[in-house]
Amino acid sequence: MTRAEAQAHLDDALAQLSAARKAAGYGVGDMSKTSQALRDLQAEVDKWQRVVRDLDLASAGVSTTLGAVPRFR
């Protein structure tokens, strides 16, 4: 996946989240379903922000892998 594709997904997710927040602000729909939808959309935005960030870091030559090294005593 390219950065442009990931950015397009992020932009789409942000637009959906914004529209859902506006609809929730006007009281459209069932509040429990609306709250869950907002959480799901925010998770989607977070995911695409991580992907874009990781692609940016990879293009800069920075590893995003976090590894733990076990230490035996």
C-alpha positions in Angstrom: 0.0 0.0 0.0 1.2 3.4 -0.8 1.1 6.5 1.4 -1.4 8.1 -1.0 -3.8 5.2 -0.7 -3.5 5.1 3.1 -4.1 8.9 3.2 -7.2 8.5 1.0 -8.5 5.9 3.4 -7.7 8.2 6.4 -9.5 11.1 4.7 -12.5 9.0 4.0 -12.6 7.7 7.6 -12.3 11.3 8.9 -15.2 12.4 6.7 -17.4 9.5 7.9 -16.5 10.3 11.5 -17.3 14.0 11.0 -20.7 13.2 9.4 -21.6 10.7 12.2 -20.7 13.3 14.9 -22.9 15.9 13.2 -25.8 13.4 13.0 -25.3 12.5 16.7 -25.3 16.2 17.6 -28.7 16.6 16.0 -30.0 13.5 17.8 -30.5 11.4 14.7 -30.8 7.7 15.4 -30.6 5.5 18.4 -28.0 6.8 20.9 -26.6 3.4 21.8 -26.1 2.5 18.2 -24.8 6.0 17.4 -22.3 5.8 20.3 -21.0 2.4 19.1 -20.8 3.7 15.5 -18.7 6.7 16.7 -16.3 4.4 18.6 -16.0 2.1 15.6 -15.3 5.1 13.3 -12.8 6.5 15.7 -11.0 3.2 15.8 -10.9 3.2 12.0 -9.4 6.7 12.0 -6.8 5.7 14.5 -5.9 2.6 12.4 -5.4 4.7 9.3 -3.4 7.4 11.2 -1.0 4.6 12.4 -0.7 3.2 8.9 0.1 6.7 7.4 2.6 7.4 10.3 4.3 4.0 9.8 4.6 4.6 6.0 6.1 8.0 6.6 8.6 6.6 9.1 9.5 3.7 6.8 10.1 6.2 3.9 12.4 8.0 6.3 14.3 4.8 7.1 13.0 4.5 10.7 11.8 1.1 11.9 8.5 1.0 13.7 9.0 -2.5 15.0 9.0 -2.6 18.8 10.7 -5.7 20.1 11.3 -6.9 23.6 14.5 -8.8 24.3 14.1 -11.3 27.0 16.7 -11.3 29.7 17.4 -14.6 31.5 19.2 -14.5 34.8 
